Amino acid sequence: MHSGHRPRRRTARRWWTAALAALALPLTMLGTGSTPAQAAALQCSVDYKTNDWGAGFTAELTLTNHGTDAIDGWTLAYSYVGNQKLTNGWNGTWSQSGPNVTVKNASYNARIAAGAAVSTGGQFTYSGSNAAPTDFAVNGTSCAGAHRPPITVLTSPEAGAVYSRGEAVPLAATAAAADGATISKVEFYDDATLLGTDTSSPYTYSASGLTVGSHSLVAKAYDSMGASADSTPVGVTVAAGPTVVASPGQLGVQQGESGTYEVKLSEQPTANVTVTTSRASGNTGLTLTGGASLTFTPSNWDTAQRVTVSADASGSGSAVFESTAPGLGKAAVTVTQLAAAKDYDARFLELYGKITDPANGYFSPEGIPYHS
């Protein structure tokens, strides 16, 4: 019977031993001056890139964890100095209060391992200037080590330029690095196809052999810290031969109002050229009221002249206006008649025309987006 009590004594003895050890631990720590281990301080950087079309832009932010511990759950905060307004966001929950923007992680990208990165993006509207934010914070900690990507501008060719088949297209770009970095190289692209690379300033490349049609050209700069950035795309056209050039390709005109588009030649003629414009098809409520016959000389061939289209008070729908000249390829513009009160539609069509104009390098003439 005595044997039945021994296990209880051993169990009680073990419990008291464990309790005393637990109590002794904080006393030992106080006696030695040591403190419990703490997580390493958050270390991060944020790269901020935009695709800006003048009245709006998308912003891509890449958050990199430079610390030794994973980041489990993150909230990114920054602010603008202009009137940028959030439209929507992705890869996180976006919100805005005044100039202050906050992004909270999505469920699938909450954890950022040490040395890893996540990307999130948003779309904004604005007017005036669009200065990039300079201060970012993650979970309340400033990302003071944020490295800004280089700035790249494609300075040649000119947007909307037209070249003849076989003619070399001169590409040139400027690039500047930030935060003490240097530019390591600039790549030149036709949509997603690499045309050439230059590793020293001035950054240039002569592109020959481009196919007949529209092309979206981009310069991409890389810096010594591994960051990169694209220029705004520039749209050019390679024609099978001399052609008439019209811009924009889409035009909206409200009822009772008039609108204009511009016409010029793709290359210098040897003698005067008369460009004739007329409605080829569509809405008869749209009529040509100016620029039906324009004369271009060997000295003013690349100076744009205007064609004016007027809308009657009640019509609707679209019409195609064609500009032609003997021996030259023709140009076509689609004009849409809008209700008199639909200012929003007119503004939308204006912006749509700018974005889809091949000269801006975002869409092909068939409406297919480049760089997608």
C-alpha positions as CSV (number, residue, x, y, z in Angstrom):
1,M,0.0,0.0,0.0
2,H,2.9,2.3,0.7
3,S,4.0,1.9,-2.9
4,G,0.7,3.5,-4.1
5,H,1.7,6.9,-2.4
6,R,5.3,7.2,-3.8
7,P,4.3,8.4,-7.3
8,R,2.3,11.3,-5.9
9,R,5.3,12.5,-3.8
10,R,7.5,12.3,-6.9
11,T,4.9,14.2,-9.0
12,A,4.5,16.9,-6.3
13,R,8.3,17.2,-6.0
14,R,8.6,17.7,-9.8
15,W,5.9,20.4,-9.8
16,W,7.6,22.4,-7.1
17,T,11.0,22.0,-8.8
18,A,9.5,23.4,-12.1
19,A,7.8,26.3,-10.3
20,L,10.9,27.3,-8.4
21,A,12.9,27.2,-11.6
22,A,10.3,29.4,-13.4
23,L,10.4,31.9,-10.5
24,A,14.2,31.9,-10.4
25,L,14.5,32.8,-14.1
26,P,13.3,36.4,-13.9
27,L,15.4,36.9,-10.7
28,T,18.5,35.6,-12.4
29,M,17.8,37.9,-15.3
30,L,17.5,40.9,-12.9
31,G,20.7,39.9,-11.1
32,T,22.7,39.6,-14.3
33,G,21.1,42.7,-16.0
34,S,20.1,40.7,-19.0
35,T,16.8,41.3,-20.9
36,P,14.5,39.0,-23.0
37,A,15.5,38.7,-26.7
38,Q,13.6,41.2,-28.9
39,A,12.9,41.1,-32.6
40,A,15.4,42.9,-34.9
41,A,14.4,46.4,-35.9
42,L,12.4,46.6,-39.2
43,Q,14.6,47.6,-42.1
44,C,12.9,48.3,-45.5
45,S,13.0,50.1,-48.7
46,V,10.3,51.2,-51.1
47,D,10.7,51.7,-54.9
48,Y,8.1,53.9,-56.4
49,K,7.4,53.8,-60.2
50,T,4.6,55.5,-62.2
51,N,3.0,55.2,-65.6
52,D,1.7,58.8,-66.2
53,W,-0.6,59.8,-69.1
54,G,-1.1,63.5,-68.1
55,A,-4.5,63.4,-66.2
56,G,-3.9,60.2,-64.3
57,F,-1.3,57.5,-63.5
58,T,-0.7,54.1,-62.1
59,A,1.8,53.8,-59.2
60,E,3.8,50.5,-58.6
61,L,5.4,50.3,-55.2
62,T,7.8,47.5,-54.3
63,L,8.4,46.9,-50.6
64,T,11.7,45.1,-49.8
65,N,12.5,43.6,-46.4
66,H,16.2,44.3,-45.7
67,G,16.0,43.0,-42.1
68,T,17.0,39.6,-40.7
69,D,13.4,38.7,-39.6
70,A,10.3,38.2,-41.7
71,I,7.7,40.9,-41.7
72,D,4.4,39.3,-40.8
73,G,1.7,41.7,-41.8
74,W,2.5,45.2,-43.2
75,T,0.9,48.6,-43.6
76,L,2.6,51.0,-46.0
77,A,1.9,54.7,-45.6
78,Y,3.0,57.7,-47.6
79,S,1.6,61.1,-48.7
80,Y,1.4,63.3,-51.8
81,V,2.0,67.1,-52.1
82,G,-0.4,67.5,-55.0
83,N,-4.1,66.8,-55.6
84,Q,-3.6,63.1,-56.5
85,K,-6.8,61.1,-55.9
86,L,-7.0,57.3,-55.5
87,T,-9.3,55.5,-57.9
88,N,-8.5,51.9,-57.1
89,G,-5.7,49.6,-56.0
90,W,-4.5,46.0,-56.2
91,N,-2.3,43.6,-54.2
92,G,-3.5,45.2,-51.0
93,T,-6.3,47.3,-49.4
94,W,-5.8,50.9,-50.4
95,S,-7.3,54.0,-48.8
96,Q,-6.7,57.7,-48.8
97,S,-7.4,60.5,-46.4
98,G,-6.4,63.9,-47.8
99,P,-2.9,63.6,-49.1
100,N,-2.2,60.5,-47.0
101,V,-2.3,57.1,-48.6
102,T,-2.3,53.8,-46.7
103,V,-2.0,50.3,-48.1
104,K,-2.6,47.2,-45.9
105,N,-1.4,43.8,-47.0
106,A,-3.7,41.3,-48.7
107,S,-4.0,37.9,-47.2
108,Y,-1.7,36.3,-49.7
109,N,1.2,38.7,-49.4
110,A,1.2,39.5,-45.7
111,R,4.5,37.8,-45.0
112,I,7.7,39.2,-46.4
113,A,10.6,36.9,-45.8
114,A,14.0,38.4,-45.0
115,G,15.5,39.7,-48.2
116,A,12.2,39.3,-50.1
117,A,9.9,41.8,-51.6
118,V,6.2,42.4,-52.4
119,S,4.6,44.7,-54.9
120,T,1.4,46.6,-54.7
121,G,-0.2,49.2,-57.0
122,G,-2.8,51.8,-57.4
123,Q,-4.4,54.1,-59.9
124,F,-4.9,57.9,-59.4
125,T,-6.2,61.0,-61.1
126,Y,-4.6,64.4,-60.8
127,S,-4.2,67.8,-62.3
128,G,-1.2,70.1,-62.4
129,S,2.1,68.5,-61.2
130,N,2.6,65.0,-60.1
131,A,5.6,65.0,-57.8
132,A,6.6,61.6,-56.4
133,P,6.4,61.0,-52.7
134,T,9.6,61.1,-50.8
135,D,8.9,59.5,-47.4
136,F,7.5,56.0,-46.8
137,A,6.7,54.1,-43.6
138,V,6.0,50.5,-43.0
139,N,4.3,49.5,-39.8
140,G,5.1,52.9,-38.5
141,T,8.8,52.6,-39.2
142,S,10.4,55.0,-41.7
143,C,11.9,53.3,-44.8
144,A,14.7,55.8,-44.8
145,G,16.8,53.6,-47.0
146,A,14.3,53.7,-49.8
147,H,16.1,53.9,-53.2
148,R,14.5,55.8,-55.9
149,P,14.7,54.3,-59.4
150,P,16.4,56.3,-62.2
151,I,14.6,58.8,-64.4
152,T,14.6,58.0,-68.1
153,V,13.3,60.2,-71.0
154,L,13.3,59.1,-74.6
155,T,14.2,62.3,-76.4
156,S,14.3,60.9,-80.0
157,P,12.3,60.1,-82.1
158,E,9.5,62.6,-81.8
159,A,6.1,61.2,-80.9
160,G,4.0,60.6,-84.1
161,A,7.0,60.7,-86.4
162,V,6.6,58.8,-89.6
163,Y,9.6,57.0,-91.3
164,S,9.8,55.3,-94.7
165,R,10.5,51.6,-94.9
166,G,14.3,51.0,-94.8
167,E,15.0,54.4,-93.1
168,A,16.9,54.2,-89.8
169,V,15.0,55.5,-86.7
170,P,17.4,57.5,-84.4
171,L,16.8,56.6,-80.8
172,A,18.2,58.8,-78.0
173,A,17.6,59.0,-74.2
174,T,18.6,60.8,-71.1
175,A,18.9,59.0,-67.8
176,A,19.7,60.1,-64.3
177,A,20.3,58.0,-61.2
178,A,19.3,58.9,-57.6
179,D,20.7,58.4,-54.1
180,G,24.4,58.4,-55.2
181,A,23.9,55.6,-57.8
182,T,25.2,55.8,-61.4
183,I,23.6,54.7,-64.7
184,S,25.0,51.4,-65.8
185,K,23.2,51.0,-69.1
186,V,20.2,52.1,-71.2
187,E,18.2,49.6,-73.3
188,F,16.0,50.5,-76.2
189,Y,12.9,48.5,-76.9
190,D,10.3,48.2,-79.7
191,D,7.3,47.1,-77.5
192,A,8.9,44.1,-75.7
193,T,11.6,43.5,-78.3
194,L,15.1,44.6,-77.3
195,L,16.7,46.7,-80.1
196,G,20.0,47.6,-78.6
197,T,21.9,48.8,-75.5
198,D,24.2,51.7,-74.7
199,T,26.4,51.8,-71.6
200,S,27.7,55.3,-71.8
201,S,26.2,58.8,-72.2
202,P,24.9,60.1,-74.6
203,Y,22.6,57.0,-74.8
204,T,21.8,56.4,-78.5
205,Y,20.9,53.7,-80.9
206,S,20.1,53.6,-84.6
207,A,17.2,51.2,-85.3
208,S,17.1,49.9,-88.8
209,G,14.9,47.3,-90.4
210,L,11.7,48.2,-88.5
211,T,8.7,46.6,-90.2
212,V,5.9,48.7,-91.9
213,G,3.3,49.7,-89.3
214,S,3.1,51.3,-85.9
215,H,5.8,50.9,-83.2
216,S,5.9,51.7,-79.5
217,L,9.5,52.7,-78.5
218,V,10.8,52.7,-74.9
219,A,14.1,53.4,-73.2
220,K,14.8,51.5,-70.0
221,A,17.6,52.7,-67.7
222,Y,19.4,50.6,-65.1
223,D,21.5,52.0,-62.2
224,S,24.4,50.6,-60.1
225,M,22.1,49.6,-57.3
226,G,20.0,47.4,-59.5
227,A,17.0,49.6,-59.9
228,S,15.5,50.2,-63.3
229,A,12.8,52.4,-64.9
230,D,11.1,52.8,-68.3
231,S,10.6,56.0,-70.2
232,T,7.1,57.0,-71.4
233,P,6.6,55.2,-74.7
234,V,6.8,57.1,-77.9
235,G,4.8,56.0,-80.9
236,V,6.1,56.1,-84.5
237,T,5.0,54.8,-87.8
238,V,7.0,53.1,-90.5
239,A,5.2,53.6,-93.9
240,A,5.6,51.6,-97.1
241,G,6.1,55.0,-98.8
242,P,5.3,58.7,-98.4
243,T,2.0,59.2,-96.6
244,V,-0.4,61.8,-95.2
245,V,-0.3,61.9,-91.4
246,A,-3.4,62.8,-89.2
247,S,-3.6,63.2,-85.5
248,P,-5.5,62.4,-83.3
249,G,-7.1,59.3,-84.8
250,Q,-10.3,59.8,-82.7
251,L,-12.2,63.0,-82.2
252,G,-15.4,63.9,-80.4
253,V,-17.6,66.8,-81.4
254,Q,-20.7,67.9,-79.4
255,Q,-24.0,68.7,-81.2
256,G,-23.8,72.3,-82.6
257,E,-20.1,72.5,-82.0
258,S,-16.9,71.9,-84.1
259,G,-13.6,70.2,-83.5
260,T,-10.2,70.0,-85.3
261,Y,-7.5,67.6,-86.0
262,E,-4.1,68.1,-87.6
263,V,-2.6,66.9,-90.9
264,K,0.9,66.9,-92.3
265,L,3.2,64.9,-94.6
266,S,5.5,62.1,-93.5
267,E,8.5,63.2,-95.6
268,Q,9.7,66.2,-97.6
269,P,8.2,66.4,-101.1
270,T,10.1,67.7,-104.1
271,A,7.2,70.0,-105.1
272,N,4.0,71.3,-103.6
273,V,1.5,68.7,-102.5
274,T,-2.3,69.3,-102.1
275,V,-4.0,67.3,-99.4
276,T,-7.8,66.9,-99.9
277,T,-10.0,65.8,-97.0
278,S,-13.6,64.6,-97.2
279,R,-16.1,62.4,-95.3
280,A,-15.7,58.9,-96.5
281,S,-18.5,57.2,-94.6
282,G,-20.8,57.4,-91.7
283,N,-22.9,60.1,-89.9
284,T,-24.0,62.9,-92.3
285,G,-24.6,65.2,-89.4
286,L,-20.8,65.7,-89.4
287,T,-19.6,68.0,-92.1
288,L,-16.2,69.4,-93.1
289,T,-16.1,73.2,-92.5
290,G,-12.4,73.9,-92.8
291,G,-9.2,72.5,-94.3
292,A,-10.8,70.6,-97.1
293,S,-7.8,71.5,-99.3
294,L,-4.4,72.1,-97.8
295,T,-1.2,72.9,-99.6
296,F,2.2,71.6,-98.3
297,T,5.5,72.8,-99.7
298,P,9.0,71.4,-99.5
299,S,9.6,73.9,-96.7
300,N,6.4,73.4,-94.6
301,W,5.7,69.7,-95.2
302,D,6.1,68.8,-91.5
303,T,4.2,71.8,-90.1
304,A,0.7,70.6,-89.1
305,Q,-2.3,72.3,-90.6
306,R,-5.9,72.0,-89.2
307,V,-9.0,70.3,-90.5
308,T,-12.3,71.4,-89.0
309,V,-15.4,69.2,-88.6
310,S,-18.7,70.6,-87.4
311,A,-21.7,68.8,-86.0
312,D,-25.4,69.7,-86.6
313,A,-27.7,70.2,-83.6
314,S,-29.4,66.8,-83.5
315,G,-27.4,64.1,-85.2
316,S,-25.5,61.2,-83.5
317,G,-23.0,58.5,-84.5
318,S,-19.6,58.5,-86.1
319,A,-18.1,59.3,-89.5
320,V,-14.7,58.6,-91.0
321,F,-12.8,61.5,-92.7
322,E,-10.0,60.7,-95.0
323,S,-7.1,62.9,-96.1
324,T,-5.5,62.0,-99.4
325,A,-2.9,63.3,-101.8
326,P,-1.7,62.0,-105.2
327,G,1.1,59.3,-104.7
328,L,0.8,59.4,-100.9
329,G,-0.8,57.0,-98.5
330,K,-4.0,58.3,-97.0
331,A,-4.8,59.1,-93.4
332,A,-8.2,58.5,-91.7
333,V,-9.8,60.0,-88.6
334,T,-12.9,58.8,-86.8
335,V,-15.1,61.6,-85.6
336,T,-18.0,60.9,-83.2
337,Q,-21.0,63.3,-82.7
338,L,-22.0,63.6,-79.0
339,A,-25.1,65.0,-77.3
340,A,-24.7,68.6,-76.4
341,A,-24.9,68.0,-72.6
342,K,-22.5,65.1,-72.5
343,D,-19.3,67.0,-71.4
344,Y,-18.1,63.8,-69.7
345,D,-18.4,61.8,-73.0
346,A,-16.5,64.5,-74.8
347,R,-13.7,64.6,-72.2
348,F,-13.6,60.8,-72.2
349,L,-13.3,60.6,-76.0
350,E,-10.6,63.3,-75.9
351,L,-8.5,61.3,-73.4
352,Y,-9.3,58.0,-75.2
353,G,-8.2,59.6,-78.5
354,K,-4.9,60.6,-76.9
355,I,-4.2,57.3,-75.2
356,T,-5.1,55.2,-78.3
357,D,-3.3,57.5,-80.7
358,P,-0.4,55.4,-82.0
359,A,1.8,58.5,-81.6
360,N,1.6,58.1,-77.8
361,G,2.9,54.5,-77.9
362,Y,0.3,52.9,-75.7
363,F,-2.0,51.2,-78.3
364,S,-1.5,49.9,-81.8
365,P,-3.8,51.1,-84.6
366,E,-5.8,48.0,-84.1
367,G,-6.5,48.9,-80.4
368,I,-4.1,46.4,-78.9
369,P,-2.2,47.7,-75.9
370,Y,1.6,47.6,-76.1
371,H,3.7,46.5,-73.1
372,S,0.9,44.4,-71.7
